[in-house]
Amino acid sequence: MRPEEIRYLFDYDRWATEKILASLDGIPDDLWSASDVVGDRGLGSILVHHLGAAQRWRHGIQQTGKEARPELEPLPSADELRSRWQAEWVEVDAWVPTITEGLLDHVHEGIAVWQMLVHVINHGTQHRSEVAALLTDAGHSPGDLDMIDYADALAASASAHPDEPTGRDGR
């Protein structure tokens, strides 16, 4: 796995998560705060867990010594969750471009860092799919979230603006 492939995956993850977050407007409070819908979680708590897991993995790989646990806090509003994701993406945008092949190839407890990072993206896909089903049932479909749809959006943007870089990191 190469650093630019990891950047692509993180860009996709953000694109898909932004689509989910954009679909939350008008969601009834009882749907947002429900529990025991998918396992012991509901719509809001699934999304909080998705954020917390992404933060914990980033902090762990960066060795910051921090361990985010937003799941242990009171359920935030959808707007507050969006703000928390925006803050996380600022951190991710600063970190992901610094990822090197050496870091990706580093093995910790038998697992290469690149495998851990792919897991983070795949974990997000699992929880976005759970949330997308709940949102669609409530009449708030986020639309297609497939990676090929992201690739298609990038290709369309590149065609429309051939002199502009694609992707978040300007590539």
C-alpha positions in Angstrom: 0.0 0.0 0.0 1.4 3.4 -0.9 0.8 6.7 0.9 -1.3 8.1 -2.0 -3.6 5.1 -1.8 -4.1 5.7 1.9 -4.9 9.4 1.2 -7.4 8.3 -1.4 -9.1 6.0 1.1 -9.3 8.7 3.7 -10.7 11.2 1.1 -13.3 8.6 0.2 -14.2 8.0 3.8 -14.7 11.7 4.4 -16.8 12.1 1.2 -19.1 9.3 2.3 -19.3 10.5 5.9 -20.2 14.0 4.7 -23.0 12.6 2.7 -24.4 10.8 5.8 -24.0 13.9 7.9 -25.8 16.0 5.3 -28.8 13.7 5.4 -29.4 14.3 9.1 -31.4 17.5 8.8 -35.0 17.0 9.9 -34.4 13.6 11.6 -36.8 13.3 14.5 -35.2 13.4 17.9 -36.6 9.9 18.8 -34.9 8.4 15.8 -31.6 10.2 16.5 -31.6 9.2 20.2 -33.0 5.6 19.9 -31.0 2.7 21.1 -31.0 -1.0 20.5 -31.8 -0.5 16.8 -28.5 -2.1 15.5 -27.1 -4.1 18.3 -27.2 -1.8 21.3 -26.8 1.4 19.2 -29.1 3.6 17.3 -28.6 6.2 14.6 -26.9 8.9 16.7 -24.8 6.5 18.8 -23.6 4.6 15.7 -22.3 7.9 14.3 -20.7 8.9 17.6 -19.0 5.5 17.7 -17.8 5.9 14.1 -16.2 9.2 15.1 -14.7 7.8 18.3 -13.2 4.8 16.7 -11.6 7.0 13.9 -10.2 9.2 16.6 -8.8 6.4 18.7 -7.1 4.8 15.8 -5.5 8.1 14.7 -4.3 8.9 18.2 -3.0 5.3 18.6 -1.0 5.3 15.3 0.2 8.9 16.0 1.1 7.9 19.5 -0.4 11.0 21.0 -1.3 9.4 24.3 -4.9 10.5 23.9 -7.9 8.2 23.8 -11.1 9.8 22.6 -14.2 8.2 24.0 -17.2 10.3 22.8 -19.4 7.2 23.2 -19.1 7.8 27.0 -20.4 11.3 26.8 -24.1 12.4 26.5 -25.3 12.0 22.9 -24.5 15.2 21.0 -27.0 16.8 18.6 -26.5 16.1 14.9 -25.1 19.7 14.5 -22.6 19.1 17.4 -21.6 15.8 15.8 -20.9 17.5 12.5 -18.7 20.1 14.3 -16.8 17.3 16.0 -16.2 15.6 12.6 -15.0 18.9 11.2 -12.5 19.2 14.0 -11.4 15.6 13.4 -11.0 16.2 9.7 -8.7 19.2 10.5 -6.5 16.8 12.4 -6.7 14.1 9.7 -5.9 16.7 6.9 -2.7 17.6 8.8 -1.7 14.0 9.5 -2.5 12.0 6.4 -0.1 13.9 4.1 2.7 13.0 6.5 2.2 9.3 6.2 5.2 7.5 4.7 5.8 4.1 3.2 8.0 3.4 6.2 5.0 4.0 8.5 2.7 2.0 6.4 5.1 -0.9 6.4 5.7 -0.8 10.1 4.4 -3.9 11.9 2.8 -3.5 15.3 1.8 -6.7 17.2 1.9 -8.6 13.9 -0.2 -6.1 11.9 1.1 -3.7 9.4 0.0 0.0 9.9 -1.4 0.0 6.3 -3.7 -2.8 7.3 -4.8 -0.9 10.4 -5.6 2.2 8.3 -7.6 0.2 5.8 -9.5 -1.3 8.8 -10.4 2.3 9.9 -11.9 3.0 6.5 -13.7 -0.4 6.3 -15.0 0.1 9.9 -16.5 3.5 8.8 -18.1 1.8 5.8 -19.8 -0.7 8.1 -21.3 2.0 10.3 -22.2 4.3 7.4 -24.1 1.4 5.8 -26.0 0.8 9.0 -26.9 4.5 9.3 -27.7 4.8 5.6 -30.3 2.0 6.0 -31.9 3.8 9.0 -31.9 7.1 7.1 -33.4 5.6 4.0 -36.1 4.0 6.0 -36.9 7.4 7.5 -37.0 9.1 4.1 -33.6 10.7 4.3 -31.4 8.6 2.0 -27.8 9.8 1.7 -27.7 8.5 -1.8 -25.0 6.2 -3.2 -22.0 5.8 -0.9 -20.0 3.3 -3.0 -16.3 4.0 -3.5 -16.9 3.9 -7.3 -19.3 6.8 -7.0 -16.6 8.8 -5.2 -14.1 7.9 -8.0 -16.8 8.9 -10.6 -17.3 12.3 -8.8 -13.5 12.8 -8.8 -13.3 12.0 -12.5 -16.2 14.3 -13.4 -14.6 17.1 -11.4 -11.2 16.5 -13.1 -13.0 16.7 -16.5 -14.8 19.8 -15.7 -11.8 21.5 -14.2 -8.7 20.0 -15.8 -6.3 22.6 -14.4 -7.3 22.0 -10.8 -5.9 19.3 -8.5 -8.2 16.4 -7.4 -8.4 15.1 -3.9 -8.2 17.0 -0.6 -4.4 17.1 -0.5 -4.2 18.9 -3.9 -3.1 15.9 -5.9 
